Amino acid sequence: MKIGIVSDIHGNIHALKAVEEALNRQGVEEVWSLGDTIGYGAFPSECVSWVRENCSKAVLGNHELAALGFVEPEELNDVAAKAVRWSRERLSREDIAYLRSLPLHDTAYGCRLVHDTPAAPGSMEYILDKGSAYRALLSLKEKVCLFGHTHIPVAYRLLGSAVDKLSLPIVLIRGGRYLINPGSVGQPRDRDPRASFGVLDLEENAFYLHRIEYNVKEAARAILNAGLPEFLAARLLLGV
């Protein structure tokens, strides 16, 4: 069974549609979303609708928490706060109701899904190095935790007492516990502007990373036309 893993779509419908086509080519049977469907990009409602219609599992990200009033937008940086307020005004009642129904974390097939960290879901903490990965892995009961938030694809493995940072793709070996980040669909930050997503293959016990070209210039133009901060358009072109 193949499961598509998407995260940090951030209102970028252009990237999301390209990823949708790639997921179909991969023959995935389910799609899971790791949160931050809204914020930054110009199409928050369209992206929420896509997740609602296509994802069998989804969790809340910090941008949804801010839009729903669970955290103040001011707890984000200034640009993110402006984008959250703009996005919130464009969500339908159906969008809001759906987002309110989502959990902070979930489990399926021996995997935990969370946006930030399994150690403290909803805390907005980042897993950025082996130290923060070690703390997260110690809290993990499942073999695999799929997370987002950093916009950078990466994997960490705890085997015995040692944590290793791994490059994707990876094979999930017996006895290991894993943190896996599929990167960002809508706002990659690893200096590669291509949309990023993952495929978890339960039969092969493996996780594969995929990068997809899309019309980045059109997505950036939509951000500018919406009156959102110019920085949000510029960073799409650079993948930062």
C-alpha positions in Angstrom: 0.0 0.0 0.0 1.3 3.4 -1.0 0.3 6.6 1.0 1.0 10.1 -0.2 2.3 12.4 2.4 1.9 16.2 1.9 2.7 19.1 4.3 2.9 22.8 4.4 0.8 23.5 1.3 0.4 27.1 2.5 -2.3 28.2 0.1 -0.3 27.3 -3.0 -2.8 25.7 -5.3 -0.4 25.8 -8.3 2.0 23.5 -6.4 -0.8 21.4 -5.0 -2.3 20.6 -8.4 1.1 19.5 -9.7 1.6 17.3 -6.6 -1.9 15.9 -7.1 -1.0 14.8 -10.7 2.3 13.2 -9.4 0.4 11.4 -6.6 -1.9 9.9 -9.2 1.0 8.7 -11.2 2.5 7.1 -8.1 -0.7 5.1 -7.6 -1.2 6.1 -4.0 -4.2 4.7 -2.2 -4.5 7.3 0.5 -3.1 10.8 1.1 -2.2 12.3 4.5 -1.7 15.9 5.3 0.6 17.2 8.1 -0.9 20.7 8.5 -0.3 24.3 7.5 -2.6 24.0 4.5 -3.2 27.8 4.7 -1.0 30.9 5.2 1.4 32.6 2.8 -0.2 31.6 -0.5 -3.2 33.2 -2.3 -5.6 30.2 -2.3 -6.4 29.1 1.3 -10.0 28.0 0.7 -9.2 26.1 -2.4 -6.4 24.2 -0.6 -8.5 23.4 2.4 -11.2 22.1 0.1 -8.6 19.9 -1.6 -7.4 18.4 1.7 -11.0 17.8 2.9 -11.8 16.0 -0.3 -8.6 14.0 -0.8 -7.0 13.3 2.5 -8.0 10.4 4.7 -5.9 11.8 7.5 -5.0 15.4 8.3 -3.8 17.3 11.3 -3.7 21.0 12.3 -0.7 23.2 11.7 0.2 26.4 13.5 -1.3 28.5 10.8 -4.6 26.8 11.2 -4.4 27.2 15.0 -3.8 30.9 14.5 -6.7 31.2 12.0 -9.0 29.4 14.3 -8.1 31.6 17.3 -6.3 28.9 19.3 -3.2 31.0 19.2 -2.8 34.7 18.5 -1.4 35.5 15.0 1.1 37.8 16.8 2.8 34.6 18.1 3.9 34.1 14.5 6.3 36.4 12.7 4.9 39.6 11.2 4.7 38.4 7.7 3.1 35.1 8.8 0.6 37.0 11.0 -0.5 39.2 8.1 -0.9 36.1 5.8 -2.9 34.3 8.5 -5.3 37.2 8.9 -5.7 37.5 5.1 -6.3 33.8 4.8 -8.8 33.7 7.7 -11.0 36.3 6.0 -11.2 34.1 2.9 -12.2 30.8 4.5 -15.8 29.6 4.2 -17.9 28.4 7.1 -17.4 24.9 5.7 -13.6 25.4 5.7 -13.7 26.6 9.3 -15.9 23.7 10.4 -13.6 21.2 8.7 -10.4 22.7 10.3 -12.1 22.7 13.7 -12.7 19.0 13.3 -9.0 18.2 12.8 -6.8 16.9 15.6 -3.3 18.1 16.6 -1.9 14.6 16.0 -3.2 11.3 14.8 -2.1 7.7 14.2 -2.5 5.2 11.4 -0.7 2.0 10.4 1.8 2.3 13.2 2.6 5.9 12.2 2.1 9.1 14.2 1.1 12.3 12.2 1.9 15.7 13.7 2.8 19.1 12.3 5.6 20.2 14.7 6.8 17.6 17.2 5.4 14.5 18.8 6.9 15.6 22.1 4.5 18.6 22.3 1.9 18.8 19.5 0.8 22.3 18.9 3.8 23.9 20.6 5.2 25.2 17.3 8.6 23.8 18.3 11.0 22.9 15.4 12.9 19.7 14.9 16.0 21.1 13.3 18.9 19.0 14.5 19.8 15.7 16.1 19.3 17.1 19.6 15.7 18.2 19.0 15.1 15.0 17.0 16.4 12.9 20.0 13.9 14.5 22.4 11.1 13.9 19.9 12.0 10.3 19.3 12.2 9.5 23.0 8.5 10.6 23.2 7.5 8.5 20.3 5.6 5.2 20.9 5.1 4.4 17.2 7.8 3.3 14.8 7.4 6.3 12.5 6.4 9.9 13.1 5.6 12.0 10.0 6.1 15.7 10.7 6.3 19.0 8.9 6.8 22.7 10.0 10.4 23.2 8.9 9.7 23.0 5.2 12.8 20.9 4.7 12.8 17.2 3.8 14.8 15.1 6.2 14.7 11.9 8.3 16.1 11.0 11.7 16.5 7.5 13.1 16.9 6.4 16.7 18.6 3.0 16.9 19.6 2.0 20.4 20.8 5.2 21.9 22.1 6.8 18.8 20.4 9.3 16.5 21.4 9.6 12.9 20.3 12.2 10.3 19.4 10.4 7.1 18.9 11.5 3.5 15.7 10.4 1.7 14.7 7.9 0.4 15.1 5.4 3.4 14.3 1.8 4.2 12.7 1.4 7.6 14.8 -1.2 9.4 13.7 -3.4 12.3 14.4 -1.9 15.7 14.6 1.7 14.5 12.3 4.6 15.3 12.0 7.3 12.7 11.1 11.0 12.3 10.4 11.8 8.6 9.6 15.2 7.1 8.4 15.2 3.4 9.3 18.9 2.9 6.8 21.5 1.8 4.4 21.4 -1.1 3.8 25.1 -1.2 6.8 26.9 0.2 10.1 24.8 0.2 13.0 26.2 2.1 15.9 24.0 1.1 16.9 26.3 -1.8 14.9 24.0 -4.3 11.7 25.8 -5.4 10.1 22.6 -6.6 7.2 21.2 -4.7 8.1 18.5 -2.2 6.1 15.5 -1.1 6.6 11.9 0.1 5.3 8.4 -0.5 5.2 5.9 2.3 5.3 2.4 0.9 4.0 0.0 3.6 4.8 -3.1 1.5 8.4 -2.1 0.9 8.8 -0.6 4.3 10.3 2.5 2.7 9.8 6.2 2.4 10.4 8.0 -0.9 10.8 11.8 -1.5 9.6 13.4 -4.7 10.2 16.9 -6.1 7.9 18.3 -8.8 8.2 21.3 -11.1 5.2 23.7 -11.2 4.5 27.2 -12.4 6.3 29.0 -9.5 6.1 32.4 -11.3 2.3 32.1 -11.6 2.0 31.3 -7.9 4.2 34.2 -7.0 2.2 36.5 -9.2 -1.0 35.4 -7.5 0.5 36.4 -4.1 1.4 39.9 -5.4 -2.1 40.3 -7.0 -3.7 39.4 -3.7 -1.8 42.2 -1.9 0.1 39.8 0.3 3.7 40.8 1.3 6.1 40.8 -1.7 8.6 38.7 0.3 6.2 35.8 0.1 6.3 35.9 -3.6 10.1 36.3 -3.8 10.9 33.4 -1.6 8.9 31.0 -3.7 11.2 31.7 -6.7 14.3 31.0 -4.6 13.0 28.1 -2.5 14.0 29.7 0.8 
